[in-house]
Each structure stands twice: as C-alpha cells, then as structure tokens.
Amino acid sequence: MLHLQGYGSSASDSEPEDGKSKVESPQTEPTSSADATAHLKPVDSKYSVVKSLEICAAPLVVPMGQSEVSRALAPTINEVNYNPRYEELFAPVAGPENPFLTQQMKAQKNMLTGFVENAHISDFQFENQRKTFHSYGYAMDPSVDGKGTAPEEGPSYVGHLQAAYDTDGATVFESAKANAGEKRKRVKNDDPEDVEGFLGPWGKYEDEETVARPSEKERAEIEEMMAKKHRRHKVKEDKPIEEKSILHIKDAFDYQGRSFLHPPHDVGVNLRKAGAPDRCFLPKAHIHTWTGHTKGISAIRWFPVSAHLLLSCSMDARVKLWEVYNERRCVRTYSGHRQAVRDVSFNNKGERFISAGYDRYLKLWDTETGDVISRFNSRKIPFCVKFHPDFNKQHLFVAGTSDKKIICWDTRTGEVVQEYDRHLGAVNTITFVDENRRFVTTSDDKSLRVWEWDIPVDMKYIADPTMHSMPAVTLAPNGKWLACQSLDNKIVIFSAINRFKMNRKKTFTGHMVSGYACNLDFSPDMSYLVSGDGDGKCYIWDWKTTKLYKKWQAHDNVCIATLWHPHEASKLVTAGWDGVIKYWD
C-alpha cells in the first residue's frame, strides 16, 4: 500500500532523463497527486459517519425458515470431534425406534452378551491372581483396583477372606509371611547303629498322620465304585439261543432218495466237471430275484463244485439256502445267532458250513438237516471265516477277529490249535494261496500279510503309505493273482506267487466303494472282473485292458457282493443291502 501511495507523486516529480519536460496531451486534464491517491489514504476521524462503519468478514445469516440438520453418529465410532447433543448421541441406529424392543434389547452391545470395555491389566498379574484363587481360595478384589475404600482399611479380597488375612494376601509366587521362618519338623533318627529304626532324611513329619486302612464308610464307597467299574467293563456273555432250522420245500428227497444237496442232471449244464466255460459273455438281463431276508445281506457263497445252491447270510441274523436252477426256491433257513451274521463258509463237500455272527459265536451247521454240530466263541467278533481247502484238513478252520488275531480251531475237539497275532487292526479277509500252503490276510491297519500255514509269524509284510484298507480279496481262477478291493475306489492286483508284488499296471477304477466291503469276483475264463459299489451299481471290467465294459443299477442300496457262476458263461449273482439277491444273464 505504501508503494502504491507514493506511486503518483514519484511519477509526477520525476523528470525525464534527457532533461526535457513532459508535454501533456490536450485530451487529459491535469490532476494533482493528492487527488489520485485519495482513496488510499486513511479516513479522516472528523467524519462521524465513518466511526459507525465496521466490516464483518463472516456475517451471521439467519435463514428465513429455520431448519435443523441432524448429524448421525456411527455406533462403532471411537472419537467425536465436537459436542453432540443427547438426541444425536442416543438416536436409533437406523430409522425410527422399534417400539417392541425391551430394555435389554435396547441396551448398547458390542458382543453377543453385552457391552465389554477394554481393561488394561498385566498378563502376569492376571495369571498370578487366577492361580492364587484356584490354589488358596482368595484373590485381590478387581473392582477396587487392589485398594480398599479408605487408606487405613488396606487391600480387599474376594473368596476365602480369613485365609487371605492370615497369610497377608500372599500369592502363589510369594511365600506366606506368617510361615516364612517356620518349617515342619521331621522325626529324626540318624543313628546308623539302630538298624531297625534308622530313618535318615526319610523321616516323616511330626504332625503327619499315617492312615493304614480306610474307615468303614470309605471302604463301602470304594467297594461300590469298584463294583460299578467292573460292571461297566464286563463283557456281557449271552448264552446261545435255541438254534432252529426250517425246511421250506416238501420234497427234501427225490424218488431215488437223494437230498437237495445232490446236483441236478436236467438243467442242460454239466455241474460236475471242474473245467470252466470256454468263453464268457457280459450279462444283459435280469432273470430272477430271491427275496426272503428282511435286512441287508452280508455275504453269499456258491455250493462247492456244482454251484446249484446259493448260501446267503444277512443282518437279520439268519442264513438261507436257495436253489439256483428249476424253481429257484428257498430251501432252508438257519436261525441260531442273536445278532447279524457277518460271514459263512462251506467245507469242500458242502455238507457242512460255518457261520460267524456279531454275537461273537461261530457255529458249525449241518447243511442238510439244519442242526448245529458245534459252537465256538473267542469273546471277540469274527469278521471272516474260512475252512482249510485241503481234504485232509477239513477239520480245521480259521477266523479273523476284531482283536487283530487269526484263530485256528479244530472242529473235532473245539479247541484253539493256533493263533496268528501280528496285525495291528481287525482282520477282514483270509485267502489261501500257493496250493494252500500259505494264506493271505488283510486288516484295518492297511497292510497285507502272507503266512505259512501253522507258523504264527508272517513271512511277508506289505504296507505302503499310499495303500488303503482292503476289506475284500478274491483269488483268480488260475491262482496267480489276488484282486483286492481298496477303499480309495480302486481294485489293486497282487501276484499270488513268489514275491506277492503289486501289479502297478493293472488298476481298475470307476466305481465308488469308499467305506464298503464290496466283494468282487472273476469270470470263470478270467476275461472279466465284476464288482459292486456303494451306490448299488454293478461294474464289469476287461481283465487284460482294465477297460470298463459295463455298469448298471443292480440294487437300491449298496451292492455288497457279486459272484459269477463257475459253470455258466454269462450268469452272475448280486446281493445288496436292500435284502434281495438278483440273478443276471
């Protein structure tokens, strides 16, 4: 402003450098320097009007219609930069207030059970007081910050107040002041000549009480507790129920006096030959359904050699014998188990079979008469049972149990003659190989073990981190391969001779068996491999190429077992948890 004020006077007073006076133009009137800068000079105080003029840079503008702009506060905000009114601070979160809310529901919450404020406390002090309370029964009162209402009252405690005052509030990390200098006195006898009464540093405390026997009340409580524990762990041994058998056909013997165990001659197939059909074909149609079981079926077995009869065991605790040819009737029902029957096995002639049930009993039956010849019980659940295939050892059978053992019984004496105890889980399958000199077992421990007959130490142990449990195993008709149902939805192949090595090139996939012990089987000419699955479907693969040839819906529930007829080119049987057995051709 000072430079502007002196601008006019300096311009008029200054002369040109050449010494000549400036010539004024006729258009402009001469003006004095005082008039030119008059608006820049301060106002003279003699004018009274000027005194009343004041300039306000921020005038107060009062709106015509007074309007209030409400400011909203977020419920999660932690800091406010102005002083909000009560209505703003306690306004509803969004929208109008709900008239149906209770006082408890209206309360402000930052967690499910209420409002929690942050408290600053040392972790060490918190643990110190917590452990003190659990050990001594008292702790500092957290509501008064460890101080009383008055200085002379001292600290306040919660819990066992008398103990707190006696020990002067000592924590678990401090020693009580009252007992700081006191130690419990021991009975001393350091005289080494006193052989009987020498105590040394092992003397007991003077005020220590030694109780030699419990009181009458304590003894009664201990006996009651032990009795309950004994009853809890005691295995209930059910007495075997009355075994009975029902013959469902009128003509148990034909006109020549032959029973139903005799294979028929008029079926168009030679059932006595040992050879297999020259070539097998895929089944195409469902030709028969056997119904009679009220619950799911566990296993099915062909009658030895002829396969003109079919034996099935079920979860309804019954075993049934069915005709495969002619009228396809139910021949006989065997009832003798309290609980579900897990497995059945014929001997070589088929005149006897043994059943294994969840009631921990194994029972030897006469197939023709339905009588129980003998009973066996190892107090464990048998999961699989198998007669020794040699004709000179038909009195021996082996069973895999839930306590990781394979037990061999002699049917003549009823005694256990051998135990194979090397598995780490329940034994699921037993398969004889190598001309019956060895047998292979699989278990829940995801391993496969090979045993020499009558030698209780496994000669081969196969386990791999990639292996899964294999609850179903079938020997190929040529005796060279073992097909194992693996629970990772695969069928893996092991060689049944020499090294028992897994064949990595042959793996059959496509079905779903995870969690189910679905049995599988070969066609008699070894051209196909058939298996059920957990969805009730039946799958057939080509043995050489491992290609899936056919699958179809066989049952409404799990298809637990499949068997190819040893004398028929294209007939197989499937059994499921829907309680029916179906025949396909």
C-alpha positions in Angstrom: 0.0 0.0 0.0 2.9 2.4 0.7 4.4 1.7 -2.7 1.1 2.4 -4.3 0.6 5.6 -2.3 4.0 7.0 -3.4 3.5 5.9 -7.0 1.7 9.0 -8.3 3.9 11.6 -6.5 7.1 9.9 -7.7 5.8 9.7 -11.2 4.9 13.4 -11.3 8.0 14.6 -9.5 10.4 12.6 -11.6 11.7 14.2 -14.8 12.8 12.5 -18.0 16.4 11.6 -18.3 17.0 13.9 -21.3 16.1 17.0 -19.1 13.1 17.9 -21.2 9.7 18.5 -19.6 6.9 16.1 -20.3 4.4 17.5 -22.8 0.8 16.9 -21.6 -1.6 15.7 -24.1 -4.5 18.0 -24.8 -7.1 15.2 -24.2 -6.2 14.6 -20.5 -6.9 17.2 -17.8 -4.1 17.8 -15.3 -4.7 16.0 -11.9 -2.8 16.6 -8.7 -1.0 13.7 -7.0 -3.1 14.1 -3.8 -6.4 13.5 -5.7 -5.0 10.5 -7.5 -4.2 8.7 -4.2 -7.0 10.0 -2.1 -8.8 6.6 -1.9 -5.6 5.0 -0.5 -5.3 7.4 2.5 -6.9 6.6 5.8 -10.3 8.2 6.5 -10.2 11.3 8.5 -11.6 10.9 12.0 -13.5 14.1 11.8 -16.3 12.5 9.9 -18.7 10.9 12.4 -20.3 8.6 9.8 -17.0 6.7 9.4 -16.9 5.8 13.1 -20.1 3.8 12.9 -18.9 1.7 9.9 -17.5 -1.7 10.8 -16.6 -4.5 8.4 -17.7 -8.1 9.4 -15.9 -10.8 7.3 -18.3 -13.6 8.5 -21.8 -12.1 9.0 -24.5 -14.1 10.8 -27.1 -15.1 8.2 -30.4 -16.2 9.7 -32.4 -18.4 7.3 -36.0 -17.4 6.6 -37.3 -20.9 7.6 -35.3 -22.3 10.5 -34.1 -25.9 9.6 -32.1 -28.3 11.8 -29.6 -30.6 10.1 -29.3 -33.8 12.2 -25.9 -35.3 12.3 -25.6 -39.1 12.6 -23.0 -40.9 14.6 -21.9 -44.4 13.7 -22.3 -46.9 16.5 -18.7 -48.1 16.0 -17.1 -44.6 16.2 -14.5 -44.2 19.0 -13.8 -40.4 18.8 -16.0 -37.4 18.3 -14.6 -34.0 17.3 -17.5 -31.9 18.6 -20.0 -32.0 21.4 -23.1 -33.8 20.1 -26.5 -33.3 21.7 -28.2 -36.0 23.7 -30.7 -36.7 20.8 -27.8 -37.2 18.4 -25.7 -39.4 20.8 -28.6 -41.7 21.7 -30.5 -41.7 18.4 -31.7 -45.0 17.0 -29.1 -46.8 14.8 -31.1 -46.5 11.6 -34.6 -45.4 11.1 -37.3 -44.9 13.7 -37.1 -46.6 17.1 -38.7 -50.0 17.3 -41.5 -49.8 19.9 -41.4 -53.5 20.6 -37.8 -53.7 21.9 -37.3 -54.4 25.6 -34.9 -52.5 27.8 -32.4 -55.3 27.5 -32.7 -55.3 23.7 -32.2 -51.5 23.6 -29.0 -51.6 25.6 -25.9 -50.9 23.6 -23.9 -54.1 22.8 -20.6 -54.8 21.1 -20.8 -58.5 21.6 -23.5 -61.1 21.9 -23.9 -61.0 25.7 -23.5 -57.2 26.3 -21.0 -54.4 26.2 -17.4 -55.0 27.0 -14.9 -52.3 27.7 -11.2 -52.8 27.3 -9.4 -53.2 30.5 -5.6 -52.7 30.9 -4.1 -55.4 33.1 -0.8 -57.2 33.1 -0.9 -60.7 31.9 1.4 -61.8 34.7 -0.8 -60.2 37.4 -4.0 -61.7 35.9 -2.4 -65.2 35.9 -1.0 -64.6 39.4 -4.4 -63.8 40.8 -6.1 -66.6 38.9 -3.7 -69.2 40.1 -3.8 -67.8 43.7 -7.6 -68.1 43.7 -7.5 -71.7 42.5 -4.7 -72.7 44.9 -5.6 -70.7 48.1 -9.2 -69.7 47.5 -8.8 -65.9 47.6 -7.6 -63.1 45.2 -7.5 -59.4 45.1 -10.8 -57.7 44.5 -10.6 -56.4 40.9 -13.5 -53.9 41.4 -11.4 -51.6 43.7 -8.1 -51.9 41.9 -6.5 -53.7 44.8 -7.2 -50.9 47.3 -9.8 -50.5 49.9 -12.3 -47.7 50.2 -10.1 -45.9 52.8 -6.3 -46.0 53.1 -6.4 -47.4 56.6 -8.6 -50.4 55.6 -5.9 -52.0 53.4 -6.4 -54.1 50.3 -9.7 -56.0 49.9 -10.1 -59.6 48.7 -12.7 -61.9 47.3 -13.1 -65.6 48.3 -11.7 -67.1 51.5 -11.2 -63.8 53.4 -9.8 -65.5 56.6 -7.1 -67.3 54.7 -6.2 -64.1 52.9 -5.8 -62.1 56.1 -3.9 -65.0 57.8 -1.3 -65.1 55.0 -1.4 -61.3 54.4 -2.6 -61.8 50.9 0.4 -63.9 49.7 0.1 -65.1 46.1 1.4 -68.4 44.6 4.6 -66.6 43.7 5.2 -65.4 47.3 5.7 -67.2 50.5 3.3 -66.5 53.3 4.8 -64.1 55.8 3.3 -65.9 58.8 5.0 -69.2 57.9 8.2 -67.7 56.3 10.5 -68.7 59.1 8.7 -71.9 60.2 9.4 -75.3 58.8 7.7 -78.6 59.5 9.7 -80.7 61.9 10.6 -84.2 60.9 11.1 -87.2 63.1 14.9 -87.8 63.2 16.9 -90.9 63.9 20.4 -90.6 62.3 21.9 -93.4 64.4 23.4 -95.9 61.9 23.7 -98.5 64.7 19.9 -98.6 65.1 19.3 -100.9 62.1 15.5 -101.2 62.6 14.7 -97.7 63.5 17.1 -95.7 61.3 15.3 -93.0 59.3 17.9 -90.7 57.9 16.4 -88.0 55.7 13.3 -90.0 55.1 11.6 -89.5 58.5 8.0 -88.4 58.4 6.8 -85.1 59.8 5.9 -84.9 63.4 2.3 -83.8 62.8 1.8 -86.2 59.9 -0.9 -88.8 60.3 -0.5 -92.2 58.7 -3.7 -94.0 57.9 -3.2 -97.7 57.4 -6.7 -98.7 56.4 -9.8 -96.8 55.3 -12.7 -96.4 57.6 -15.9 -98.3 57.3 -17.6 -95.6 55.3 -14.7 -95.1 53.0 -14.4 -98.9 52.5 -18.1 -99.1 51.4 -17.6 -96.2 49.0 -14.5 -97.9 47.4 -16.3 -101.2 47.0 -19.3 -99.6 45.4 -17.0 -97.6 43.0 -15.1 -100.8 42.0 -18.3 -102.7 41.5 -19.6 -100.1 39.1 -16.2 -100.0 37.2 -16.3 -103.8 37.0 -19.8 -103.9 35.6 -19.0 -101.2 33.1 -16.1 -103.0 31.6 -17.6 -106.5 31.8 -18.5 -108.1 28.5 -21.9 -109.5 28.6 -21.8 -113.1 27.6 -25.1 -114.0 26.0 -26.0 -117.6 26.2 -26.5 -119.1 22.8 -30.2 -119.0 21.8 -32.1 -122.1 20.7 -30.9 -122.9 17.2 -33.6 -124.0 14.7 -33.9 -124.7 11.1 -36.9 -124.5 8.8 -37.3 -126.6 5.6 -39.3 -124.7 3.0 -39.7 -127.5 0.4 -41.9 -130.5 0.6 -39.7 -132.9 -1.3 -36.4 -132.9 0.6 -35.6 -136.2 -1.2 -36.2 -137.2 -4.8 -37.6 -140.6 -6.0 -34.1 -142.1 -5.7 -33.6 -140.9 -2.1 -31.2 -138.1 -3.0 -31.3 -134.9 -1.0 -31.3 -131.4 -2.3 -27.5 -131.3 -1.9 -27.2 -133.6 -4.9 -26.7 -131.6 -8.1 -29.5 -131.9 -10.7 -28.9 -133.6 -14.1 -31.7 -132.0 -16.1 -30.6 -128.3 -16.3 -28.6 -128.5 -19.6 -25.3 -127.8 -17.9 -22.7 -130.3 -16.6 -22.4 -129.3 -13.0 -19.9 -132.0 -12.1 -17.0 -131.0 -14.3 -14.2 -129.0 -12.9 -13.4 -127.0 -16.1 -14.7 -123.5 -16.8 -16.7 -122.4 -19.9 -14.6 -121.8 -23.0 -15.7 -118.2 -23.3 -17.7 -115.9 -21.1 -20.1 -113.1 -22.1 -21.5 -110.0 -20.5 -24.9 -110.4 -18.8 -27.7 -108.4 -20.3 -31.0 -109.2 -18.5 -32.3 -109.7 -15.0 -33.9 -113.1 -14.9 -34.7 -113.8 -11.2 -34.9 -112.2 -7.7 -34.7 -114.1 -4.5 -36.5 -112.3 -1.6 -36.8 -113.5 2.0 -34.3 -111.6 4.0 -35.7 -108.7 6.0 -32.4 -106.8 6.2 -29.3 -106.2 4.2 -27.2 -109.2 3.0 -23.6 -109.6 4.3 -22.2 -112.4 2.1 -23.2 -115.1 -0.5 -21.4 -118.3 -1.3 -21.8 -121.0 -4.1 -22.3 -124.6 -3.1 -18.8 -126.2 -3.8 -18.1 -127.6 -7.3 -21.7 -127.7 -8.6 -22.9 -124.3 -7.6 -26.5 -125.4 -7.9 -27.3 -123.9 -4.4 -26.6 -120.5 -3.0 -26.0 -119.7 0.6 -26.6 -116.2 2.0 -26.2 -114.6 5.4 -27.9 -111.4 6.4 -28.1 -108.7 9.1 -31.4 -110.2 10.2 -29.4 -112.9 11.9 -30.4 -115.7 9.5 -28.7 -117.8 6.9 -30.7 -119.1 3.9 -30.1 -121.7 1.3 -31.5 -121.1 -2.2 -32.0 -123.1 -5.4 -30.2 -121.8 -8.4 -32.0 -124.0 -11.0 -35.5 -125.2 -11.6 -38.0 -123.4 -9.3 -35.3 -121.3 -7.6 -37.0 -121.7 -4.2 -35.7 -121.0 -0.7 -34.7 -124.5 0.5 -33.8 -124.0 4.2 -33.5 -121.2 6.8 -31.0 -121.5 9.6 -31.6 -119.4 12.7 -29.1 -119.5 15.6 -27.5 -116.1 16.1 -28.7 -113.2 18.3 -27.2 -110.6 16.0 -26.2 -110.1 12.4 -24.3 -112.8 10.6 -21.0 -111.5 9.1 -19.7 -114.4 7.0 -20.3 -118.0 6.0 -18.1 -120.7 4.5 -18.7 -124.2 3.1 -16.4 -127.1 3.5 -15.1 -128.9 0.4 -18.1 -131.3 0.2 -20.7 -128.7 1.1 -22.3 -131.0 3.7 -21.3 -128.5 6.4 -20.8 -124.8 6.7 -19.8 -122.4 9.4 -21.3 -119.0 10.2 -19.7 -116.1 12.0 -22.0 -113.6 13.8 -21.7 -110.3 15.7 -22.8 -112.1 18.8 -19.2 -113.5 19.0 -20.2 -117.0 18.1 -19.1 -119.2 15.3 -21.4 -122.1 14.6 -20.9 -125.2 12.6 -24.1 -126.4 10.8 -25.2 -129.5 9.0 -26.3 -128.2 5.6 -28.9 -131.0 5.0 -30.5 -131.4 8.5 -30.0 -127.8 9.8 -28.6 -129.0 13.1 -25.8 -127.2 14.9 -22.9 -129.5 15.3 -20.6 -127.4 17.5 -20.2 -123.8 18.7 -17.0 -121.7 19.0 -16.5 -118.5 20.9 -13.4 -116.4 21.3 -15.2 -113.5 23.1 -14.4 -111.3 20.1 -16.3 -110.5 16.9 -15.3 -112.8 14.0 -15.2 -110.8 10.7 -14.3 -113.6 8.3 -14.1 -117.4 8.4 -12.6 -119.9 6.1 -12.2 -123.7 6.0 -8.8 -125.1 5.1 -9.1 -126.2 1.5 -7.1 -129.4 1.8 -9.2 -132.5 2.0 -7.0 -133.9 4.8 -7.5 -130.7 6.9 -11.3 -130.3 6.7 -11.5 -130.4 10.5 -9.6 -127.0 10.7 -10.9 -123.6 10.0 -9.5 -120.1 10.6 -11.3 -116.9 11.6 -10.2 -113.3 11.6 -11.4 -111.4 14.7 -11.8 -107.9 15.9 -8.9 -108.2 18.3 -6.3 -108.3 15.5 -5.9 -112.1 15.6 -6.4 -115.0 13.2 -7.5 -118.0 15.3 -7.5 -121.6 14.0 -9.9 -124.1 15.6 -10.2 -127.8 15.4 -13.8 -128.9 14.9 -13.2 -132.3 16.4 -12.1 -131.0 19.8 -13.4 -127.5 19.8 -10.1 -126.2 20.9 -7.9 -123.4 19.5 -4.9 -125.0 17.9 -3.0 -121.9 16.6 -3.1 -118.1 16.8 -1.6 -115.7 14.3 -1.2 -112.4 16.2 0.8 -109.8 14.1 -1.8 -107.5 12.7 -2.4 -104.0 14.2 -6.1 -103.8 13.4 -9.2 -106.0 12.9 -8.7 -108.8 10.3 -11.0 -108.6 7.4 -10.1 -111.3 4.9 -8.4 -114.7 4.7 -7.4 -116.1 1.3 -5.5 -119.4 0.8 -2.8 -119.3 -2.0 0.1 -121.3 -3.3 -1.6 -124.7 -3.3 -3.0 -124.0 0.2 0.5 -123.9 1.8 0.1 -120.2 2.6 -2.7 -117.8 3.2 -3.0 -114.0 2.8 -4.8 -111.7 5.3 -5.8 -108.1 5.1 -6.6 -105.8 8.0 -7.8 -102.4 9.0 -4.1 -101.5 9.6 -3.9 -101.0 5.8 -1.4 -103.9 5.4 -1.3 -107.3 3.7 0.5 -110.2 5.4 1.4 -113.6 4.0 1.6 -116.5 6.4 3.0 -120.0 6.2 0.4 -122.5 7.4 0.8 -123.3 11.1 3.7 -120.8 11.6 2.5 -117.8 13.6 5.0 -115.4 12.2 4.2 -113.6 8.9 6.7 -114.4 6.1 5.7 -111.3 4.1 4.5 -107.9 5.2 3.3 -105.5 2.5 2.5 -101.9 3.6 2.9 -98.7 1.8 1.9 -95.1 2.7 -0.2 -95.0 -0.4 -2.1 -98.1 0.4 -5.6 -98.1 1.9 -7.6 -100.8 3.8 -8.6 -103.7 1.6 -11.7 -105.4 3.1 -12.4 -107.8 0.2 -9.9 -110.1 -1.6 -10.6 -112.7 -4.3 -8.2 -115.2 -5.8 -8.1 -115.5 -9.6 -9.2 -118.9 -11.1 -5.6 -119.7 -12.2 -4.3 -119.0 -8.7 -1.7 -116.4 -9.9 -3.4 -113.1 -8.9 -5.1 -111.6 -6.0 -7.8 -108.9 -6.7 -8.1 -106.6 -3.7 -10.9 -104.1 -3.2 -9.2 -100.9 -2.0 -11.1 -98.2 -0.1 -9.7 -95.5 -2.3 -12.2 -96.5 -5.0 -9.8 -98.9 -6.8 -9.2 -102.6 -7.3 -5.5 -103.4 -7.0 -3.8 -106.6 -8.1 -1.1 -108.5 -6.3 0.7 -111.6 -7.6 -0.2 -114.6 -5.5 3.0 -116.5 -6.1 6.7 -115.7 -5.4 7.1 -112.1 -4.2 3.5 -111.1 -3.8 4.3 -107.8 -5.6 1.7 -105.3 -6.5 1.0 -105.0 -10.3 1.1 -101.2 -10.9 -0.1 -101.6 -14.5 -3.4 -103.2 -13.5 -5.7 -100.9 -11.6 -9.5 -101.0 -12.0 -11.3 -97.7 -11.3 -14.7 -96.0 -11.9 -16.8 -97.4 -9.1 -17.4 -95.9 -5.6 -16.6 -98.3 -2.7 -15.2 -95.9 -0.1 -16.4 -97.3 3.3 -18.0 -100.5 2.0 -16.5 -104.0 1.8 -17.9 -104.8 -1.6 -16.9 -108.3 -2.7 -15.6 -108.9 -6.2 -15.2 -111.9 -8.5 -13.6 -113.2 -11.7 -15.4 -114.7 -14.6 -14.5 -118.5 -14.9 -12.3 -117.9 -18.0 -10.6 -114.9 -16.4 -11.7 -112.5 -19.1 -13.8 -110.2 -16.8 -13.7 -108.8 -13.3 -17.0 -107.9 -11.7 -17.7 -105.8 -8.5 -20.5 -104.0 -6.8 -20.3 -100.5 -5.4 -21.7 -98.2 -2.7 -24.4 -96.8 -5.0 -26.0 -100.2 -5.8 -24.4 -100.5 -9.3 -22.6 -103.5 -10.7 -19.4 -102.9 -12.8 -17.7 -105.3 -15.2 -14.1 -104.6 -16.4 -12.0 -106.4 -19.0 -9.1 -108.2 -17.3 -6.5 -107.6 -19.9 -7.1 -104.0 -20.7 -8.7 -102.8 -17.4 -11.3 -101.1 -19.5 -14.8 -100.7 -18.0 -17.1 -102.6 -20.2 -20.5 -102.3 -18.5 -22.2 -100.9 -15.5 -25.9 -100.9 -14.4 -28.1 -100.2 -11.4 -28.4 -103.6 -9.7 -29.8 -102.7 -6.3 -31.5 -99.8 -4.5 -28.8 -99.8 -1.8 -25.2 -100.9 -1.5 -24.3 -103.8 -3.9 -22.2 -105.7 -1.3 -21.4 -109.0 -3.2 -21.1 -110.3 -6.7 -20.5 -113.9 -7.8 -20.0 -115.3 -11.3 -21.4 -118.8 -11.8 -18.5 -121.2 -12.3 -20.3 -123.3 -15.0 -22.3 -120.6 -16.8 -20.8 -118.4 -19.5 -22.9 -115.2 -18.7 -24.7 -115.7 -15.4 -23.9 -113.9 -12.2 -25.5 -113.2 -8.8 -25.5 -109.9 -6.9 -26.6 -109.2 -3.4 -27.3 -105.9 -1.7 -28.2 -104.1 1.5 -31.8 -103.9 0.2 -32.2 -107.5 1.3 -32.6 -109.1 -2.2 -30.5 -111.4 -4.3 -30.7 -110.9 -8.1 -29.7 -113.3 -10.9 -28.5 -111.8 -14.2 -27.9 -113.4 -17.6 
